[in-house]
Amino acid sequence: METLAHAQAVGVLEVAIAFLSHMIESFKHLEELAAERDLADVFLETDEQEHGIPADQILMALRKRREVMRDCVERGKQGGVSMGKLVGNEAKLLSEAFRSGRTFLDPLTVKAELYALAVMGENSRMGVIVAAPTAGAGGVVPGMLLALEEERGVDPEKTVRALVVAGGIGSIIALSANISGAAGGCQNEVGVASSMGAAAVAYMMGGSTRQSIHAAALALKNTLGLVCDPVGGLVEVPCVKRNALFAVHGLTAAQLALAGVESVIPMDEVVEAMVRIGRALPRGLKETAEGGLATTATGCAIGSRLKEEANQRRDERAAERERIAQERKIGVGS
């Protein structure tokens, strides 16, 4: 879902790739290293040993990421039309419904949906967001973590450490998989985001390393086969609302793992399956806007309208350049 470039997105996974050690080669290895230890500490200490990057430097970077997430949510709740005019006010509508008592789900679930929508609304307007792990999946992790922090009274510093866990989980997945819709469909973006968020939530709620890894596995394996079919090639439909739905999906995976439910298929094998499925997906279902929802009657009509508007803007810019060039010629001649 990265069809448009999001120059203002700053990432959790990019921090993880820079900071979190690749000495941790697999999830099996991670569980062996961190079976009886704090999961965030293991990521932080392993990286410091290999790369010499102090833990406080990593934590400072992620404190800033958390603040960007928080600010993004507050802006996003105000709404506003997206670049493609397809979305933008979903968070505002849900926020108004929540404040007026017109929601029926529990506050944690509603806020996870709301915050995910808010972030993706900002993304659709080219606002500053945190790519976690990508811009197109950037609403899932903040939706889950910030809602949990607020509703369960979690210390913000614990949320920062949970971002270490989320980034670490994402970085291990990235050893085997390309984290992009173009490489393997939306399972590689929203699926990975929900997996990262599930592990982080399990950590925030006091779960063990094993429970965090199983939360990640439960979330990821139940997104396998999810396609990337952006209508009109924009990260708007179905991307914005998909983030809200999979924020709840990630919370569900964490709850199951914390209750002792485990994935029959180990996390490393789930990632291997995701890679194989991604390779098997046809090109039209991997961010090309050539299949799925993008090729429905409505999707095609929207795509045609966006193309016409783009051509019109291009012609207007060309005409403006020509006008300026003519004025300069006249000025030189006189």
Secondary structure by P-SEA (a helix, b strand, c coil): cccccccccccaaaaaaaccccccccaaaaaaacccccaaaaaaaaaaaaccccaaaaaaaaaaaaaaaaaaaaaaaaccccccccccaaaaaaaaaaaaccccccaaaaaaaaaaaaaaaaaaaccccccccccccccaaaaaaaaaaaaacccaaaaaaaaaaaaaaaaaaaacccccccccccccaaaaaaaaaaaaaaaaacccaaaaaaaaaaaaaaaccbbbbccccccccccaaaaaaaaaaaaaaaaaaaacccccccaaaaaaaaaaaaaaccccccccccccccccaaaaaaaaaaaaaaaaaaaaaaaaaaaaaaaaaaaaac
